[in-house]
Amino acid sequence: MSTTAEVELSEDERAGLELVRSTGGIHQSDFWKELDVDSRTGSRIAERLEEHGLVEREDTVYEGHNTYYIAPAARDLDFSLLMAGNNLSPLVGEEDVEADSDAFSQWIMQLAYE
């Protein structure tokens, strides 16, 4: 598989890849509309990105029509911001964590011992 740096992408393909990355995934029927291209061009852009392993496309039904869901390739995702050392950070999520909570203290102690 290719990396973005190894693949020569057109301006539309770069815009498509950025759209998929920034949304975390998009239905192909919305993909070409967001790129302001026709459906055939949008399909070709998505196919080329998939051929290079930059996105993954999965058959789906959206608003009553068969389409694809286009998502960033798993290898393209950066999970480093979720990590604290070799552990998943307990601070990831929608809920606030109290600095004096037992879970927070235990996690800090575990990191200190490592």
C-alpha positions, -999 to +999 in steps of 0.1 A: +000+000+000+010+036-006+015+065+017+001+099+008+037+111+001+043+082-024+011+088-043+008+115-069-028+128-063-047+153-084-060+185-067-095+169-065-081+137-050-062+156-023-093+176-015-113+143-013-087+127+010-087+158+032-126+157+033-126+120+044-099+126+070-116+158+084-150+142+087-138+108+099-159+092+071-186+103+047-212+087+024-201+088-012-234+106-022-224+135+001-187+132-008-191+143-044-215+171-034-191+185-008-163+184-034-186+202-059-181+175-086-205+153-105-213+118-091-191+100-118-161+122-109-167+117-072-168+079-077-136+079-096-119+100-069-130+076-042-120+046-063-085+060-068-081+068-031-092+033-023-068+017-049-039+035-031-051+023+003-058+058+016-095+052+022-118+022+027-152+020+010-180-001+024-214-008+006-243+008+025-278+022+021-281+059+028-314+079+025-329+049+007-301+046-020-273+022-024-240+040-019-206+036-002-194+049+031-158+062+027-136+062+057-099+069+063-078+038+061-072+024+096-034+027+091-039+064+084-055+072+118-033+087+146-042+073+180-012+088+197-032+116+213-053+089+231-023+073+247-004+080+279+027+059+276+015+024+267-019+030+283-051+045+269-055+078+287-084+078+312-089+114+303-103+105+269-140+110+267-168+135+272-169+134+310-146+154+332-122+135+355-116+150+389-079+154+396-084+140+431-104+109+420-092+074+428-091+064+391-069+094+382-046+088+412-042+051+404-034+058+368-007+084+377+008+059+402+009+032+376+027+055+352+052+065+379+059+028+387+065+020+350 
